[in-house]
Amino acid sequence: MALMITDECINCDVCEPECPNDAISMGAEFYEIDPHKCTECVGHFDQPQCQEVCPVSCIPFNPEWRESREALEVKSERLKQEAAAERG
């Protein structure tokens, strides 16, 4: 399951730099999470870092994007390999 940012977001800018997968970016009105890049920090941390730092607790799990822990681990490894390939 990926995370999502609700419209309660105050655009405080603290979540974006915490994401190890660069899944968080500014949307039209508030920050958004790309579910194709979100691994809930599996493969990096024990807890989702964006949830840990959010001062208004507006980052719940996205009920429309369900993934098992194993799927998140596979996604994390793929994203790490893609990032390494981009770095060259």
N, C-alpha and C positions, 0 to 999 in steps of 0.2 A: 504494500500500500504506500502510495506517495503521500506527501504532506501537501497542504494547500494553505493559502493565506486568505483570510476573510476580509470583508470590507470594513472591519474594525481596525485595520492596519492604520497606524499614524505616520507611516513613512519615516520612521526614526533612523533608518539606515544601518541598524546593528545586525540584522540577519544576513544580509547579502555577503559580507566578507567572511562570515563563519561557515558558509557552505563549501565543503571540500570538492563538490562536483560542479560548481558554477551553475547550479540549477535555479538560483534566485536572481531575478532581474526586475527592473522597474517596468510596470505595465502602464496602461493608460491612466489609471488613477492611483494605484497603490502597487506594492511589490507583488510578484507572482512567482509561482514555483513551476518549473517545467517537469511534469511527471516522468518524462523520458529520461531525465537526468537525476531525479531524486531517488536516493537509496535509503532514506531515513538515517543517513550516516553509517549504515552497515558497511563494514570494510574500513571504516575510519575511526569511529567513536562508539561508545556504548549507548549514547542517547543522541537524538537529533539535536544538533547544536543550535539551529534556528529557534527551536522551542525553548531551549535553555536560556537564551539571551533575550527573547521577546518580552518587552515590558508590559504588553497588554494581552498576552496569551491569546493571540489571534491566529495560531498556526496549528489547526487540528489535522488529524489524518483525513485524507480524501476518501470518502466512502465509495466514490466512483472509480477508484484506481486501486484495486486489490492485488497484492503480490505476496507470495510466501517469502519467508526468510531466505530460502535457497535461491529464489528468483532475484532477490535483492543482492545477494552475494555475487551471482553471475553478472548482474548489471554493473555492480561496483567494479569487478575485475575488467569487464569490457571497457568501462569508462576510463579506468587507469591506463589500460593499454592504448586507447585512443589518444589520451593526453600525452603519453610518452612518445607516441608516433608523431604527434604535432610538434613536440619539442625537438624532435629530430634525432 
